[in-house]
Amino acid sequence: MSNDREHRQSPPDFADEDTKDDDQMFKSAALPVTDDIPLSGEDDDDDNPFGEPSVQKKIPTYINELSTNNETPSDVPPVTPNVVLEPQLSTPVKQDNELSSRGSSVSSSEISTSATQPVQSTASLESQSSTSAQVSKPIASGTTGITTNMKPTQKRSDEHNIEIAVSDPTKVGEGMSSYMTYRITTKTSLAMFKKNEFSVNRRFSDFLGLHDKLVHKHLPLGVIIPSPPEKDTLVMAKVKISKEEAIPTDFIDRRRSQLERYLNRLARHEKLVQDPDFREFIEMPTELPKSTSTQAFSSAGVLRALTNISQQVTKLTTKTSEQDQWFDEKHTFIVDLHTNLKHLYNHFNTLFNQRKESAQALKSLSTSLNHLATIEEHTLLSSALIELANVQDKIEQINIDHSIKEYTIISELIKEYISLLDMVQLAFQERIKIHQQWLNAEDTLRKKRETKTKLEQTPKGADKLPQVEMEINEWEGKVTRNKEDFERISISIREELDVFEQTRIDDFKKAIEIYLKQLLEQQEKILEIWEMYLPEANKINI
């Protein structure tokens, strides 16, 4: 037990010293941001994202010509690690190490004094699974902290066989008691559902209630759970008191799009799509029980408040830092990415606001040109001015359309990933909490054993020994369970982040491609408008 204690004396601490008011970062597009925060960040090391492994000496490995069949070398006897982890994929060894390791031999003395280096060939990602893969456990006898120097790989299929569409936002009721419902249509070929296509109606609070249930069930397991759009009480109050024809359709349509993104992210997650609450949410035709825990605050806001409290508790209970270099580097990257995405989101909001002002200026210019054309005595010049006013009207509409598409394609994606990164940090925080529970159980167990030792040395303490021994057995079980929970959530977070990174890169790549295509189409339309106007301008003959 002392060895385990030695590995865990320093629990991780990811508290953010420069915590900002998140609500301030999400200002409306109508409020331009004037603070210019310089972008900063460090380049990731793609070849070795986990840093230097905390091992004292590598054992020469043997890789034969059949390495592509995922065979591990039989010449190297396994070394029993200090910590037993759950199944997880190990990092493949580079091919250039294969040549240098052939022909070498490993003595038993070398194995007993050095840490193991996991060896696995580069197999197809489609053939790997988080439930059947081998576990890599490079724990050196002289290291501190639990270090697993490998990158897990989770199977991620491009064909999810489920698509969810959110449509038909409808106002139900009148006054402040009214609410909006959305039509959720699911098309799927997954066998877990009774039908291939079905539809249900859900209100916004149902989405927040679903998120709350998923967080309580899956966050302690290290699952990164997507967040629904935040509750906007002020805008919704305007919607409730507005008549049907005066409802702000831009806000409603934007929320509809965000809810659709949210449900499809849940559906693409291999664990969350099988959750009974999620399946009931999209499949049960009747109304869900009214969720009361999301009436006053948005779910994301409550989670942020809980995170801040948890971080303060962690600061009070421990001042040590993370010993697993992989988690330390990943957390630093997540925090930097989160900060820079907020900065980028605010700049896109500023750009959106400026483009709205530009569109308004073009509209005013068109009006002035029309007024000038009405008093112009020269017929051809008057006609050219009228056509020029029409050109400005067309360009104004093109710019408005492009601005809306830009917001939908880029800004909403950035905001969505800001919320996702909030959930990633919550998963990291949950890992810290479980680690602290493990340490507390260890402390209690140590005190119980000290009490038993004192009773054994006292003649009058014989009657109390059975009770103390029962308590020791109970706390030994708690220590074992907490240790397993910590190892389990560490592996889960690694797997989740691996899929998260792949998805993030794919999402931004697709978004940038669509955005560039929209830019090109916008410029081509504007060019075509000016080319059509050129003959009209050439007719002017003074």
C-alpha positions as a Python dict, from the first residue, in 0.01 Angstrom:
ca = {
    (1, 'M'): (0, 0, 0),
    (2, 'S'): (294, 229, 66),
    (3, 'N'): (395, 199, -299),
    (4, 'D'): (49, 304, -409),
    (5, 'R'): (66, 590, -165),
    (6, 'E'): (393, 695, -319),
    (7, 'H'): (234, 712, -663),
    (8, 'R'): (-50, 934, -551),
    (9, 'Q'): (85, 1182, -303),
    (10, 'S'): (44, 1459, -556),
    (11, 'P'): (-311, 1485, -693),
    (12, 'P'): (-367, 1684, -1011),
    (13, 'D'): (-461, 2050, -989),
    (14, 'F'): (-595, 2221, -1299),
    (15, 'A'): (-735, 2531, -1134),
    (16, 'D'): (-745, 2829, -1366),
    (17, 'E'): (-595, 3129, -1188),
    (18, 'D'): (-725, 3373, -1449),
    (19, 'T'): (-1089, 3272, -1456),
    (20, 'K'): (-1297, 3517, -1654),
    (21, 'D'): (-1664, 3590, -1656),
    (22, 'D'): (-1784, 3356, -1931),
    (23, 'D'): (-2112, 3535, -1969),
    (24, 'Q'): (-1923, 3853, -2057),
    (25, 'M'): (-1747, 3669, -2340),
    (26, 'F'): (-2074, 3585, -2508),
    (27, 'K'): (-2194, 3936, -2585),
    (28, 'S'): (-2451, 3993, -2851),
    (29, 'A'): (-2337, 4062, -3203),
    (30, 'A'): (-2483, 4406, -3163),
    (31, 'L'): (-2216, 4494, -2903),
    (32, 'P'): (-1877, 4512, -3072),
    (33, 'V'): (-1578, 4404, -2875),
    (34, 'T'): (-1305, 4661, -2831),
    (35, 'D'): (-1054, 4463, -2625),
    (36, 'D'): (-783, 4328, -2847),
    (37, 'I'): (-647, 4014, -2686),
    (38, 'P'): (-338, 3885, -2860),
    (39, 'L'): (-366, 3527, -2979),
    (40, 'S'): (-114, 3295, -2829),
    (41, 'G'): (-56, 2927, -2826),
    (42, 'E'): (204, 2664, -2858),
    (43, 'D'): (252, 2425, -3145),
    (44, 'D'): (154, 2072, -3063),
    (45, 'D'): (407, 1797, -3105),
    (46, 'D'): (220, 1559, -3332),
    (47, 'D'): (493, 1297, -3313),
    (48, 'N'): (491, 1283, -2934),
    (49, 'P'): (184, 1455, -2786),
    (50, 'F'): (238, 1297, -2446),
    (51, 'G'): (589, 1430, -2383),
    (52, 'E'): (881, 1218, -2266),
    (53, 'P'): (769, 890, -2103),
    (54, 'S'): (849, 865, -1734),
    (55, 'V'): (1053, 546, -1755),
    (56, 'Q'): (1409, 480, -1649),
    (57, 'K'): (1518, 243, -1920),
    (58, 'K'): (1359, 100, -2232),
    (59, 'I'): (1369, -271, -2293),
    (60, 'P'): (1487, -367, -2642),
    (61, 'T'): (1186, -484, -2837),
    (62, 'Y'): (1156, -752, -3099),
    (63, 'I'): (933, -692, -3397),
    (64, 'N'): (922, -951, -3671),
    (65, 'E'): (794, -933, -4022),
    (66, 'L'): (442, -1020, -3903),
    (67, 'S'): (405, -698, -3702),
    (68, 'T'): (113, -591, -3914),
    (69, 'N'): (-96, -865, -3751),
    (70, 'N'): (-87, -692, -3412),
    (71, 'E'): (143, -956, -3263),
    (72, 'T'): (339, -855, -2956),
    (73, 'P'): (691, -998, -2918),
    (74, 'S'): (694, -1330, -2735),
    (75, 'D'): (1061, -1302, -2644),
    (76, 'V'): (1001, -1030, -2387),
    (77, 'P'): (839, -1159, -2068),
    (78, 'P'): (576, -923, -1930),
    (79, 'V'): (646, -706, -1628),
    (80, 'T'): (373, -674, -1371),
    (81, 'P'): (291, -303, -1329),
    (82, 'N'): (209, -132, -1003),
    (83, 'V'): (-135, -31, -1128),
    (84, 'V'): (-375, -244, -1329),
    (85, 'L'): (-563, -43, -1584),
    (86, 'E'): (-867, -121, -1792),
    (87, 'P'): (-828, -228, -2156),
    (88, 'Q'): (-692, 49, -2372),
    (89, 'L'): (-509, 76, -2696),
    (90, 'S'): (-135, 124, -2679),
    (91, 'T'): (79, 345, -2895),
    (92, 'P'): (236, 180, -3199),
    (93, 'V'): (615, 176, -3210),
    (94, 'K'): (782, 360, -3496),
    (95, 'Q'): (920, 147, -3775),
    (96, 'D'): (1272, 280, -3744),
    (97, 'N'): (1292, 128, -3395),
    (98, 'E'): (1223, -213, -3544),
    (99, 'L'): (1555, -239, -3726),
    (100, 'S'): (1760, -129, -3429),
    (101, 'S'): (1586, -372, -3193),
    (102, 'R'): (1627, -687, -3408),
    (103, 'G'): (1891, -929, -3298),
    (104, 'S'): (1904, -789, -2943),
    (105, 'S'): (1843, -1000, -2635),
    (106, 'V'): (1685, -913, -2305),
    (107, 'S'): (1816, -1059, -1981),
    (108, 'S'): (1600, -1115, -1678),
    (109, 'S'): (1802, -864, -1480),
    (110, 'E'): (1724, -591, -1733),
    (111, 'I'): (1355, -667, -1718),
    (112, 'S'): (1343, -652, -1341),
    (113, 'T'): (1504, -308, -1326),
    (114, 'S'): (1335, -128, -1611),
    (115, 'A'): (986, -32, -1719),
    (116, 'T'): (802, -193, -2004),
    (117, 'Q'): (759, -25, -2339),
    (118, 'P'): (430, -121, -2506),
    (119, 'V'): (466, -266, -2854),
    (120, 'Q'): (185, -287, -3101),
    (121, 'S'): (178, -274, -3478),
    (122, 'T'): (-9, -12, -3677),
    (123, 'A'): (-338, -180, -3747),
    (124, 'S'): (-642, -36, -3918),
    (125, 'L'): (-844, 197, -3699),
    (126, 'E'): (-1163, 19, -3801),
    (127, 'S'): (-1038, -308, -3646),
    (128, 'Q'): (-969, -154, -3307),
    (129, 'S'): (-1217, -140, -3023),
    (130, 'S'): (-1203, 6, -2678),
    (131, 'T'): (-1345, -315, -2529),
    (132, 'S'): (-1108, -565, -2687),
    (133, 'A'): (-780, -380, -2717),
    (134, 'Q'): (-475, -454, -2507),
    (135, 'V'): (-366, -232, -2220),
    (136, 'S'): (-32, -62, -2199),
    (137, 'K'): (92, -7, -1844),
    (138, 'P'): (436, 156, -1835),
    (139, 'I'): (465, 229, -1461),
    (140, 'A'): (825, 255, -1347),
    (141, 'S'): (918, 149, -996),
    (142, 'G'): (1078, 481, -916),
    (143, 'T'): (826, 724, -1067),
    (144, 'T'): (569, 936, -888),
    (145, 'G'): (211, 964, -997),
    (146, 'I'): (15, 734, -1226),
    (147, 'T'): (157, 767, -1573),
    (148, 'T'): (19, 586, -1876),
    (149, 'N'): (232, 687, -2172),
    (150, 'M'): (15, 582, -2459),
    (151, 'K'): (-245, 735, -2684),
    (152, 'P'): (-576, 551, -2685),
    (153, 'T'): (-763, 505, -3006),
    (154, 'Q'): (-1138, 477, -3008),
    (155, 'K'): (-1328, 341, -3302),
    (156, 'R'): (-1505, 618, -3486),
    (157, 'S'): (-1727, 533, -3779),
    (158, 'D'): (-1812, 782, -4047),
    (159, 'E'): (-2148, 614, -4098),
    (160, 'H'): (-2358, 676, -3789),
    (161, 'N'): (-2680, 541, -3939),
    (162, 'I'): (-2883, 806, -3761),
    (163, 'E'): (-2978, 1159, -3861),
    (164, 'I'): (-3191, 1399, -3659),
    (165, 'A'): (-3366, 1710, -3791),
    (166, 'V'): (-3524, 1982, -3577),
    (167, 'S'): (-3797, 2185, -3749),
    (168, 'D'): (-4132, 2362, -3712),
    (169, 'P'): (-4072, 2589, -3410),
    (170, 'T'): (-4420, 2661, -3274),
    (171, 'K'): (-4538, 2894, -3001),
    (172, 'V'): (-4776, 2729, -2755),
    (173, 'G'): (-4997, 2946, -2533),
    (174, 'E'): (-5001, 3320, -2478),
    (175, 'G'): (-4824, 3564, -2251),
    (176, 'M'): (-4545, 3475, -2009),
    (177, 'S'): (-4675, 3120, -1966),
    (178, 'S'): (-4620, 3042, -2336),
    (179, 'Y'): (-4329, 2837, -2469),
    (180, 'M'): (-4178, 2713, -2796),
    (181, 'T'): (-4194, 2354, -2916),
    (182, 'Y'): (-3978, 2193, -3186),
    (183, 'R'): (-4047, 1900, -3414),
    (184, 'I'): (-3772, 1634, -3388),
    (185, 'T'): (-3760, 1389, -3679),
    (186, 'T'): (-3522, 1092, -3661),
    (187, 'K'): (-3420, 865, -3947),
    (188, 'T'): (-3213, 563, -3851),
    (189, 'S'): (-3132, 203, -3934),
    (190, 'L'): (-3005, 117, -3585),
    (191, 'A'): (-3168, -196, -3445),
    (192, 'M'): (-3214, -44, -3098),
    (193, 'F'): (-3502, 172, -3226),
    (194, 'K'): (-3846, 30, -3302),
    (195, 'K'): (-3897, 225, -3627),
    (196, 'N'): (-3675, 360, -3902),
    (197, 'E'): (-3838, 704, -3892),
    (198, 'F'): (-4030, 876, -3613),
    (199, 'S'): (-4109, 1226, -3489),
    (200, 'V'): (-4179, 1386, -3152),
    (201, 'N'): (-4243, 1738, -3019),
    (202, 'R'): (-4019, 1876, -2746),
    (203, 'R'): (-3989, 2212, -2570),
    (204, 'F'): (-3659, 2382, -2490),
    (205, 'S'): (-3664, 2292, -2121),
    (206, 'D'): (-3680, 1923, -2223),
    (207, 'F'): (-3339, 1963, -2389),
    (208, 'L'): (-3193, 2111, -2071),
    (209, 'G'): (-3348, 1831, -1865),
    (210, 'L'): (-3193, 1569, -2095),
    (211, 'H'): (-2852, 1731, -2063),
    (212, 'D'): (-2881, 1735, -1684),
    (213, 'K'): (-2957, 1360, -1678),
    (214, 'L'): (-2669, 1275, -1911),
    (215, 'V'): (-2424, 1481, -1706),
    (216, 'H'): (-2515, 1309, -1380),
    (217, 'K'): (-2483, 963, -1535),
    (218, 'H'): (-2186, 993, -1770),
    (219, 'L'): (-1962, 1277, -1651),
    (220, 'P'): (-1827, 1075, -1353),
    (221, 'L'): (-1718, 816, -1610),
    (222, 'G'): (-1510, 1070, -1804),
    (223, 'V'): (-1749, 1109, -2099),
    (224, 'I'): (-1737, 1444, -2281),
    (225, 'I'): (-2103, 1541, -2311),
    (226, 'P'): (-2212, 1802, -2569),
    (227, 'S'): (-2395, 2106, -2431),
    (228, 'P'): (-2730, 2242, -2554),
    (229, 'P'): (-2761, 2613, -2631),
    (230, 'E'): (-2781, 2832, -2324),
    (231, 'K'): (-3109, 2966, -2198),
    (232, 'D'): (-3164, 3330, -2297),
    (233, 'T'): (-3427, 3461, -2058),
    (234, 'L'): (-3435, 3815, -2198),
    (235, 'V'): (-3493, 3719, -2562),
    (236, 'M'): (-3742, 3450, -2469),
    (237, 'A'): (-3940, 3706, -2268),
    (238, 'K'): (-3968, 3913, -2587),
    (239, 'V'): (-4082, 3605, -2775),
    (240, 'K'): (-4349, 3529, -2515),
    (241, 'I'): (-4502, 3875, -2514),
    (242, 'S'): (-4478, 3923, -2892),
    (243, 'K'): (-4761, 3847, -3128),
    (244, 'E'): (-4722, 3569, -3382),
    (245, 'E'): (-4616, 3801, -3663),
    (246, 'A'): (-4370, 3993, -3440),
    (247, 'I'): (-4170, 3696, -3310),
    (248, 'P'): (-3794, 3741, -3377),
    (249, 'T'): (-3752, 3467, -3634),
    (250, 'D'): (-3374, 3503, -3654),
    (251, 'F'): (-3336, 3403, -3287),
    (252, 'I'): (-3582, 3115, -3318),
    (253, 'D'): (-3417, 2979, -3632),
    (254, 'R'): (-3072, 3011, -3477),
    (255, 'R'): (-3185, 2818, -3171),
    (256, 'R'): (-3346, 2553, -3390),
    (257, 'S'): (-3014, 2505, -3572),
    (258, 'Q'): (-2824, 2482, -3243),
    (259, 'L'): (-3063, 2222, -3104),
    (260, 'E'): (-3025, 2016, -3421),
    (261, 'R'): (-2645, 2026, -3388),
    (262, 'Y'): (-2674, 1924, -3024),
    (263, 'L'): (-2892, 1618, -3088),
    (264, 'N'): (-2678, 1499, -3377),
    (265, 'R'): (-2366, 1520, -3160),
    (266, 'L'): (-2536, 1305, -2899),
    (267, 'A'): (-2646, 1060, -3167),
    (268, 'R'): (-2290, 1030, -3300),
    (269, 'H'): (-2152, 934, -2959),
    (270, 'E'): (-2129, 556, -2923),
    (271, 'K'): (-2223, 560, -2553),
    (272, 'L'): (-2474, 844, -2539),
    (273, 'V'): (-2682, 719, -2833),
    (274, 'Q'): (-2756, 404, -2632),
    (275, 'D'): (-2860, 592, -2319),
    (276, 'P'): (-3224, 517, -2224),
    (277, 'D'): (-3300, 883, -2152),
    (278, 'F'): (-3173, 992, -2495),
    (279, 'R'): (-3368, 720, -2672),
    (280, 'E'): (-3681, 813, -2479),
    (281, 'F'): (-3627, 1179, -2565),
    (282, 'I'): (-3625, 1125, -2942),
    (283, 'E'): (-3859, 825, -2960),
    (284, 'M'): (-4138, 851, -2699),
    (285, 'P'): (-4436, 1023, -2868),
    (286, 'T'): (-4592, 1153, -2546),
    (287, 'E'): (-4478, 1459, -2354),
    (288, 'L'): (-4189, 1422, -2112),
    (289, 'P'): (-4227, 1509, -1743),
    (290, 'K'): (-4165, 1879, -1696),
    (291, 'S'): (-3807, 1952, -1599),
    (292, 'T'): (-3795, 2183, -1297),
    (293, 'S'): (-3418, 2202, -1243),
    (294, 'T'): (-3362, 2419, -1551),
    (295, 'Q'): (-3620, 2690, -1505),
    (296, 'A'): (-3410, 2966, -1351),
    (297, 'F'): (-3065, 2911, -1493),
    (298, 'S'): (-2913, 2759, -1801),
    (299, 'S'): (-2755, 2418, -1757),
    (300, 'A'): (-2416, 2537, -1874),
    (301, 'G'): (-2423, 2827, -1627),
    (302, 'V'): (-2498, 2596, -1336),
    (303, 'L'): (-2218, 2364, -1442),
    (304, 'R'): (-1973, 2653, -1458),
    (305, 'A'): (-2071, 2758, -1107),
    (306, 'L'): (-2020, 2403, -979),
    (307, 'T'): (-1683, 2390, -1151),
    (308, 'N'): (-1565, 2710, -984),
    (309, 'I'): (-1671, 2574, -644),
    (310, 'S'): (-1492, 2245, -711),
    (311, 'Q'): (-1177, 2427, -816),
    (312, 'Q'): (-1176, 2632, -496),
    (313, 'V'): (-1220, 2317, -286),
    (314, 'T'): (-932, 2154, -471),
    (315, 'K'): (-710, 2456, -406),
    (316, 'L'): (-784, 2434, -34),
    (317, 'T'): (-718, 2062, -8),
    (318, 'T'): (-405, 2035, -221),
    (319, 'K'): (-136, 2256, -366),
    (320, 'T'): (48, 1995, -567),
    (321, 'S'): (47, 1967, -946),
    (322, 'E'): (-40, 1700, -1201),
    (323, 'Q'): (217, 1419, -1221),
    (324, 'D'): (91, 1261, -1545),
    (325, 'Q'): (258, 1464, -1818),
    (326, 'W'): (-1, 1366, -2079),
    (327, 'F'): (-289, 1512, -1876),
    (328, 'D'): (-83, 1818, -1785),
    (329, 'E'): (-4, 1895, -2151),
    (330, 'K'): (-359, 1822, -2265),
    (331, 'H'): (-511, 2045, -2001),
    (332, 'T'): (-280, 2331, -2096),
    (333, 'F'): (-375, 2286, -2460),
    (334, 'I'): (-749, 2277, -2378),
    (335, 'V'): (-728, 2596, -2172),
    (336, 'D'): (-534, 2781, -2444),
    (337, 'L'): (-770, 2659, -2715),
    (338, 'H'): (-1070, 2764, -2509),
    (339, 'T'): (-929, 3115, -2457),
    (340, 'N'): (-837, 3163, -2823),
    (341, 'L'): (-1172, 3038, -2949),
    (342, 'K'): (-1351, 3287, -2724),
    (343, 'H'): (-1129, 3559, -2863),
    (344, 'L'): (-1201, 3447, -3221),
    (345, 'Y'): (-1575, 3426, -3152),
    (346, 'N'): (-1583, 3785, -3028),
    (347, 'H'): (-1398, 3904, -3339),
    (348, 'F'): (-1645, 3726, -3567),
    (349, 'N'): (-1927, 3891, -3374),
    (350, 'T'): (-1760, 4227, -3430),
    (351, 'L'): (-1724, 4147, -3800),
    (352, 'F'): (-2090, 4044, -3816),
    (353, 'N'): (-2191, 4372, -3655),
    (354, 'Q'): (-1977, 4574, -3897),
    (355, 'R'): (-2126, 4395, -4196),
    (356, 'K'): (-2475, 4478, -4075),
    (357, 'E'): (-2369, 4842, -4056),
    (358, 'S'): (-2218, 4814, -4405),
    (359, 'A'): (-2544, 4673, -4541),
    (360, 'Q'): (-2732, 4963, -4386),
    (361, 'A'): (-2487, 5207, -4543),
    (362, 'L'): (-2541, 5048, -4887),
    (363, 'K'): (-2916, 5084, -4842),
    (364, 'S'): (-2875, 5455, -4763),
    (365, 'L'): (-2648, 5495, -5065),
    (366, 'S'): (-2909, 5334, -5290),
    (367, 'T'): (-3176, 5571, -5160),
    (368, 'S'): (-2954, 5874, -5224),
    (369, 'L'): (-2878, 5759, -5579),
    (370, 'N'): (-3248, 5721, -5653),
    (371, 'H'): (-3318, 6072, -5525),
    (372, 'L'): (-3037, 6209, -5739),
    (373, 'A'): (-3169, 6027, -6046),
    (374, 'T'): (-3514, 6185, -6008),
    (375, 'I'): (-3374, 6540, -6041),
    (376, 'E'): (-3116, 6460, -6310),
    (377, 'E'): (-3211, 6623, -6643),
    (378, 'H'): (-2977, 6411, -6856),
    (379, 'T'): (-3178, 6103, -6946),
    (380, 'L'): (-2890, 5856, -6991),
    (381, 'L'): (-2717, 5973, -6673),
    (382, 'S'): (-3043, 5947, -6480),
    (383, 'S'): (-3093, 5595, -6611),
    (384, 'A'): (-2736, 5502, -6514),
    (385, 'L'): (-2790, 5638, -6162),
    (386, 'I'): (-3108, 5436, -6123),
    (387, 'E'): (-2928, 5119, -6234),
    (388, 'L'): (-2641, 5202, -5998),
    (389, 'A'): (-2892, 5226, -5713),
    (390, 'N'): (-3027, 4885, -5812),
    (391, 'V'): (-2672, 4749, -5812),
    (392, 'Q'): (-2622, 4871, -5454),
    (393, 'D'): (-2950, 4707, -5351),
    (394, 'K'): (-2839, 4375, -5498),
    (395, 'I'): (-2495, 4396, -5337),
    (396, 'E'): (-2659, 4480, -5004),
    (397, 'Q'): (-2873, 4166, -5022),
    (398, 'I'): (-2575, 3951, -5122),
    (399, 'N'): (-2374, 4083, -4826),
    (400, 'I'): (-2662, 4020, -4586),
    (401, 'D'): (-2700, 3662, -4709),
    (402, 'H'): (-2327, 3606, -4683),
    (403, 'S'): (-2315, 3749, -4331),
    (404, 'I'): (-2591, 3515, -4215),
    (405, 'K'): (-2422, 3214, -4372),
    (406, 'E'): (-2089, 3315, -4219),
    (407, 'Y'): (-2247, 3331, -3875),
    (408, 'T'): (-2415, 2993, -3922),
    (409, 'I'): (-2107, 2819, -4062),
    (410, 'I'): (-1827, 2968, -3853),
    (411, 'S'): (-1957, 3158, -3550),
    (412, 'E'): (-2203, 2893, -3435),
    (413, 'L'): (-1940, 2622, -3474),
    (414, 'I'): (-1690, 2821, -3267),
    (415, 'K'): (-1947, 2885, -2995),
    (416, 'E'): (-2042, 2519, -2995),
    (417, 'Y'): (-1681, 2416, -2939),
    (418, 'I'): (-1640, 2671, -2662),
    (419, 'S'): (-1922, 2490, -2481),
    (420, 'L'): (-1768, 2153, -2561),
    (421, 'L'): (-1436, 2265, -2416),
    (422, 'D'): (-1623, 2369, -2100),
    (423, 'M'): (-1741, 2008, -2074),
    (424, 'V'): (-1388, 1877, -2138),
    (425, 'Q'): (-1263, 2081, -1844),
    (426, 'L'): (-1549, 1946, -1632),
    (427, 'A'): (-1432, 1593, -1716),
    (428, 'F'): (-1079, 1686, -1606),
    (429, 'Q'): (-1222, 1831, -1286),
    (430, 'E'): (-1419, 1512, -1222),
    (431, 'R'): (-1094, 1317, -1246),
    (432, 'I'): (-938, 1544, -984),
    (433, 'K'): (-1235, 1490, -753),
    (434, 'I'): (-1212, 1112, -781),
    (435, 'H'): (-838, 1128, -715),
    (436, 'Q'): (-903, 1332, -402),
    (437, 'Q'): (-1158, 1075, -283),
    (438, 'W'): (-895, 806, -330),
    (439, 'L'): (-645, 1000, -120),
    (440, 'N'): (-901, 1064, 155),
    (441, 'A'): (-985, 693, 169),
    (442, 'E'): (-613, 614, 198),
    (443, 'D'): (-577, 858, 487),
    (444, 'T'): (-875, 709, 670),
    (445, 'L'): (-742, 356, 617),
    (446, 'R'): (-403, 456, 756),
    (447, 'K'): (-565, 601, 1068),
    (448, 'K'): (-774, 286, 1118),
    (449, 'R'): (-460, 71, 1101),
    (450, 'E'): (-283, 293, 1349),
    (451, 'T'): (-580, 256, 1584),
    (452, 'K'): (-562, -122, 1549),
    (453, 'T'): (-190, -119, 1632),
    (454, 'K'): (-254, 83, 1949),
    (455, 'L'): (-537, -150, 2056),
    (456, 'E'): (-317, -455, 2007),
    (457, 'Q'): (-64, -302, 2243),
    (458, 'T'): (-329, -230, 2511),
    (459, 'P'): (-476, -517, 2714),
    (460, 'K'): (-813, -341, 2744),
    (461, 'G'): (-839, -296, 2365),
    (462, 'A'): (-902, -658, 2279),
    (463, 'D'): (-1280, -611, 2281),
    (464, 'K'): (-1262, -333, 2023),
    (465, 'L'): (-1033, -516, 1779),
    (466, 'P'): (-1310, -701, 1586),
    (467, 'Q'): (-1494, -375, 1516),
    (468, 'V'): (-1174, -201, 1404),
    (469, 'E'): (-1083, -494, 1177),
    (470, 'M'): (-1427, -474, 1015),
    (471, 'E'): (-1376, -103, 954),
    (472, 'I'): (-1030, -169, 807),
    (473, 'N'): (-1176, -425, 565),
    (474, 'E'): (-1448, -176, 469),
    (475, 'W'): (-1200, 104, 397),
    (476, 'E'): (-969, -129, 208),
    (477, 'G'): (-1260, -198, -24),
    (478, 'K'): (-1325, 175, -62),
    (479, 'V'): (-959, 239, -144),
    (480, 'T'): (-966, -33, -409),
    (481, 'R'): (-1289, 100, -565),
    (482, 'N'): (-1166, 459, -568),
    (483, 'K'): (-840, 350, -725),
    (484, 'E'): (-1026, 159, -996),
    (485, 'D'): (-1258, 457, -1054),
    (486, 'F'): (-960, 686, -1100),
    (487, 'E'): (-791, 453, -1345),
    (488, 'R'): (-1118, 405, -1532),
    (489, 'I'): (-1190, 775, -1573),
    (490, 'S'): (-829, 841, -1679),
    (491, 'I'): (-858, 586, -1959),
    (492, 'S'): (-1202, 712, -2059),
    (493, 'I'): (-1086, 1074, -2084),
    (494, 'R'): (-795, 967, -2306),
    (495, 'E'): (-1030, 782, -2539),
    (496, 'E'): (-1282, 1067, -2541),
    (497, 'L'): (-1016, 1326, -2621),
    (498, 'D'): (-883, 1113, -2906),
    (499, 'V'): (-1227, 1109, -3072),
    (500, 'F'): (-1285, 1473, -2977),
    (501, 'E'): (-968, 1582, -3157),
    (502, 'Q'): (-1055, 1385, -3472),
    (503, 'T'): (-1406, 1530, -3475),
    (504, 'R'): (-1284, 1884, -3408),
    (505, 'I'): (-1039, 1873, -3698),
    (506, 'D'): (-1302, 1728, -3933),
    (507, 'D'): (-1565, 1983, -3830),
    (508, 'F'): (-1341, 2285, -3876),
    (509, 'K'): (-1200, 2153, -4202),
    (510, 'K'): (-1548, 2109, -4348),
    (511, 'A'): (-1661, 2447, -4214),
    (512, 'I'): (-1362, 2628, -4366),
    (513, 'E'): (-1416, 2457, -4702),
    (514, 'I'): (-1784, 2559, -4705),
    (515, 'Y'): (-1695, 2910, -4591),
    (516, 'L'): (-1438, 2959, -4866),
    (517, 'K'): (-1685, 2829, -5121),
    (518, 'Q'): (-1944, 3081, -5000),
    (519, 'L'): (-1687, 3361, -5024),
    (520, 'L'): (-1606, 3267, -5381),
    (521, 'E'): (-1973, 3251, -5478),
    (522, 'Q'): (-2033, 3591, -5318),
    (523, 'Q'): (-1751, 3753, -5515),
    (524, 'E'): (-1867, 3590, -5839),
    (525, 'K'): (-2221, 3724, -5790),
    (526, 'I'): (-2090, 4073, -5721),
    (527, 'L'): (-1865, 4056, -6028),
    (528, 'E'): (-2157, 3943, -6241),
    (529, 'I'): (-2370, 4237, -6118),
    (530, 'W'): (-2102, 4491, -6207),
    (531, 'E'): (-2046, 4332, -6548),
    (532, 'M'): (-2418, 4366, -6619),
    (533, 'Y'): (-2407, 4731, -6515),
    (534, 'L'): (-2107, 4821, -6734),
    (535, 'P'): (-2305, 4850, -7064),
    (536, 'E'): (-2548, 5087, -6893),
    (537, 'A'): (-2263, 5309, -6779),
    (538, 'N'): (-2109, 5308, -7128),
    (539, 'K'): (-2432, 5450, -7272),
    (540, 'I'): (-2368, 5783, -7102),
    (541, 'N'): (-2267, 6028, -7374),
    (542, 'I'): (-2210, 6385, -7266),
}
